[in-house]
Amino acid sequence: MSRQRLSHPPHTVVLVIDNLEYGGAQRQVVELANHIDPSLFDVHICSLSDYVPLADRMVDPERRLHVITKKWKYDVTVIPRLATLLNRLKTDIVHGYLFAAEIAARLAGQLARTPLIFGSERNTDYLLKRRQLITYRLTRGCMDLLVANSNAGVQFDCRMFGYRPLQCRVVHNGVDTQRFRPHDEQSLRRELGIGDGEYVVGMFASFKKQKNHPLFFGAARRVLRRLPRTRLLLVGDELYGGMYGSDDYKREMDRLVDELDIRERCLFLGNRHDVERLYCVCDLTVLPSLFEGTPNVALESMACGVPVIATQVSDNAQIIPDGRVGYIIPLGDEVALSERICQLLEDSAKRRQMGQTARAWVESEFSIARLVDKTTRVYQDALDSLDIATGEGDGK
């Protein structure tokens, strides 16, 4: 099936995603829509759910946010409805994020004859259901380019789905360094009931198995034996509608907290709009994940001048240089995690130095400006290549 001819700049881009809940992929989609140069790209977001709390952070959501609600789990009518939207907007690039939305974007893009169809990889080394694996493989020919947020993600997709490295690009996540920056939050500490002289260790993560709360809680029990005046601040909740068993997982973690007898030291805050303030309440944050892409929470924490301790998965060691902006520990090593937490809590000068270095590192390498610049170049290079292939380059 031949594709439509490209329009003149600004080129229309439609980012398709399952929903706009408080997730890493969702935040990156909103940041892209808000910050890409509108003279080059007119970016729209299409959500396959009417659960869109992050719409509050969008610029011009009345014009640029579109909701095509799935009526049931396998609602194939999403595909022609999305294709209709792509045609109405005269879309040049459709870019899918997360499984359901990515498959819909691939098929709708073909139906609408959209010039360029992009996929995404936001994680690595995760388990896929058989139907997901088959669907990804069957539709891989519908996609022109895969954009991953980690090098490990590219390797994983090439191995699992048979992509060629030349079909893939890496664009690490970026963080808004104006929103996420160091500032004093003594008043918020008091509001949360955190006493003077108490340490605060934060974990910012949805309640899903990937985030590996058991490792954090086990290490926290060891920390509390050594430093009993430590508070554990947890931001995040189960996924919308309990997706992927996150509701059951959250109940399991609730029981584990009681079994470990650490509840009185925990502050469970759920999903919050003021996470930039909450990072600054913490002395350090932890990311004990089983797998990751580019972890937004690590970038946000470092941008706030707060060191991060994370597991050695995906590109974490590149994103969090060990010993400079925090620490990398072996996956599953509860003792190593507790030791690193205690070392940083007991050394305020080290924490301060790491925090300053972390802030400078994110400003240099992982700002929204870098994210937007890299993504713009990926989009523009693909458009230029399409112009050359169709002989349209000199005819505009």
Disulfide bonds with the S-S distance in Angstrom:
none
